[in-house]
C-alpha cells in the first residue's frame, strides 16, 4: 500500500472509532442532565439514582471520546499537510471555534460536575452538567460545519490557487450543515435511547429472574424488595429501570423519526450537491426512478452490465431526490462524462500529486461500500426504532418478560444504532471520493474549489511512518475498546450501587465514631 | 508588521504558555505518581489534586493546535507533518494518560491500579518530553524545503534541541508539580514536595533557561534580555519562597518563571514561526504562514469572547476546588460487584 491508502485507512479507523464514543456522549449527556433536573425538581430518589448510574457509564465512555478526539485535531497536520495548507484558511476556523467556544466549556464543566457533588449548591451543580452537555452539542455543530464545507464548499473565493474565506456566515449556515447537524444529533439520541433501553431491560429481567419482581394474574408487575445481601435492590430500583427503559425507548423512537425526516432532506440536497454519491448509494448505473431494495452482481464494476436490481420499488428514488415519482435520476453512466468534463479525466501532472500525477481519475466511489453503507444505516436505524416501539408496548404492565433470549436481544440491540451511525459516516465520506473537498456544482457558486484526495496527503511523510502509526493506533484503540466494554459490563452488572457506594455500604453502621471527620472525606475521588 | 498575524502569533504563544503553566503541573504530578508517592493512598492524594482540573488543562493543547491550524495553516501543516513520529508518541501518551486517570479507580485491585499508574507515569513523561521537543524544534528550526515539507527521513528532525526541549519541559513539570503539591496538599506529602522543590529547582529550570538563551542569541534583543532576567528572577524567587515555606508565592514565582521564559522564546523567534535549517528563504514566518486577514479577523472576535470566558470559568473551577487534599480526605476504594 502506498502513503495515500495508508493515510486514508488511518483516518477512517480513527474517525469511525472516535465516533463510537461521540454519539453516546452527546445523547447520554443531555439525558443525564434531564434526569438530574427531575431529581432537583421532585426530590425523588429514583432520579438521583438514575443520574448517578447513567452518569457513571457516561463518564467511562466520555473519556475515551476525549482521548481519541486529540488524534482528530492533530492528524490533519500530521498525515494531511497538503490538505491543511489548501483549506486552512476556511477549515481551521470552525475547529478553533469548537475548541475555544465548546470543548473548553465541556471539559471544565464536566470536571466541576464529577467532583462537585458535595462542593456546589444543588442547582449550580445541575447547571454544570447542562453547560457540559449543551457544549457537546456546540462541538458537534462546529465539527459538522468543517465537514460540511468538505461536502459542499461555500463562503470562499479562490485567491492564488487557495480557497480564502470571505463569508463566515455562509460557512456556518451551509445548507449541508443545516441538515447534517440535526441528522447527527438525532442519530446520537438514537444511540443513547437504545443504550438506556437495553441495559434497563437487563436489570428488569434480572430482578424477575432473581425472584424480586413477580407478575400477577393480569400480567401486571408486583414489585418486590431484595434481601439484605442484595443492596440497592428495593422498590426504588424497579422505578429506576422501568423509567429508564421507557425514556430510552421513547427517545429511540422519536430520534428515529427525526433521523428519517432530516435524512430525507439531506438526500434531496445530496442529489443536487453530490449526484455521484447518491447514484453510488443506489448502485444505479442507468438513469431511473426506482429505489433498489436489493441489487446483486459486481457492484464495483464500471461497466454496469453485471449489476442487476433484484427488488426495486418504482418511483421511490425519484421521491427521495425530487419529491415526485417520475423525474429520472441520473445514474452513474450519465454522470461519469459530466464529471470528466468538469474536473478532468486524469490527475494533473503536478509535483504535489507525487507519483499519483497523470493517473486516470475514477469518479465512481467504491460502490459495495456506498450501496451497503446506505442500506445498513437505514436498516439498522429502522430496526432499532421498531424494536423500541415494541419494547414500549411490552413493558406497559411494568416489567419485561422472563425470556432470556428477549433480554439478550435487547442488550445486543444497543449495537444497532451504533452500526447505523458508523455506516452513515462511512457512506458519506467514501461516497465523496475521489474528492476530499467535493466541488460545489452551483452554477453561480465557486465550482473551481475542490481537491482530490490524492493531493491531500503529506508529501514529506513516509509509508514507514504511516504504517507505524496505523498499527499503533489500531492496536491501542482496539485494546482500549476491550477495556472500556469490560468496564461498562462490570458497572452495568453492578447496578445502581456501582455508581452509589453509599447504597452498598448503607448497612455497615460504622460510618461514625471512627475518628475520621466524615465531612472531610470527598464525596467523589479518583 | 501586519497587525492581525502578529496578534495571532501572540495568541498562539499565549495558548502554549497556558498549556505549559496548567498542564505542566498535572503532567508533573503524573510523573510523580511513580517517582514520589510511596503508597496507594499517596498516589490517590496526588491524583485528586489534579482530578477536577486536568481535562480542562489539556484543552489548552487542543486549542493551541486548532488556533495554529486556523491562524497559521502553513505552520500547522509543516510542524505537525515534519514531527510525525514524535507527535504520534505524544498522542499515544496522552490517550493512555487520560484513560488511566478515569479508569484507575474503577476496579479495586492492586494490579489494575499498578498498570494504570504506569500508564499515567509513562503517558505524562512522553507527552511532556514530546511537546517540549516539538516546541524547541519549531523555535530553533527544522529541515523543511520550499513547500514546507520535511527533507530527509522520519528522524531528520532530530538534533540536540529536541533533547534539550524535551528535558526542559519534563524537568520544569516536575518542579512545577512540586510547587503545586506544596499548595494543594498537607502534612507529610507537602513537606516532601517542598524538599523536592528546594533540591530540584536548579536542575528543573536550567534546561529551559538554556533553550530560551539559545533562541534569544539567534533572534533576541534588549526585550528578551529583560524577559530572560525576569525568568531567572522568578526561579530564584521560587526557591527563596519555598525555603520560607510560602507556598502561594512559590507557585506564583514558578508561573512567573515560565511566562517570562516562554515570552523570551517566542519574542526572540518572532517574526519567524518555524525556521528552515536548509535555507533561510524557506523559513515560515508570521507573514507567509498566516491565514487571510478576514479569517484572522473572524477568529479575533471568537478569541475575544472565548479566551476571557475561559479564564473566568476555569479560574472559578480552581476556586471551587481550592481546598487542600490530604490522605484523610480520600474515601475508601469502592469495589463493584455484580448484582
Interface residues (C-beta under 8 A of the other chain):
Chain A: X59 X60 X63 X64 X66 X67 X68 X69 X70 X71 X73 X74 X76 X77 X78 X79 X81 X82 X84 X85 X87 X88 X89 X90 X91 X92 X93 X95 X96 X97 X98 X99 X100 X101 X103 X104 X105 X107 X108 X109 X110 X111 X112 X114 X115 X116 X119 X120 X159 X164 X165 X166 X168 X203 X206 X210 X230 X232 X233 X352 X458 X459 X460 X461 X462 X464 X465 X468 X469 X472 X473 X476 X480 X483 X487 X490 X491 X493 X494 X495 X497 X498 X501 X504 X516 X517 X520 X521 X522 X523 X525 X526
Chain B: X44 X47 X48 X51 X52 X53 X54 X55 X56 X58 X59 X61 X62 X63 X65 X66 X67 X69 X70 X71 X73 X74 X76 X77 X78 X79 X80 X81 X82 X84 X85 X87 X88 X91 X92 X94 X95 X96 X98 X99 X101 X102 X103 X104 X105 X106 X107 X144 X145 X147 X148 X149 X150 X151 X153 X154 X291 X292 X294 X295 X298 X299 X302 X303 X305 X306 X307 X310 X313 X314 X317 X320 X321 X325 X328 X329 X330 X331 X334 X336 X337 X338 X339
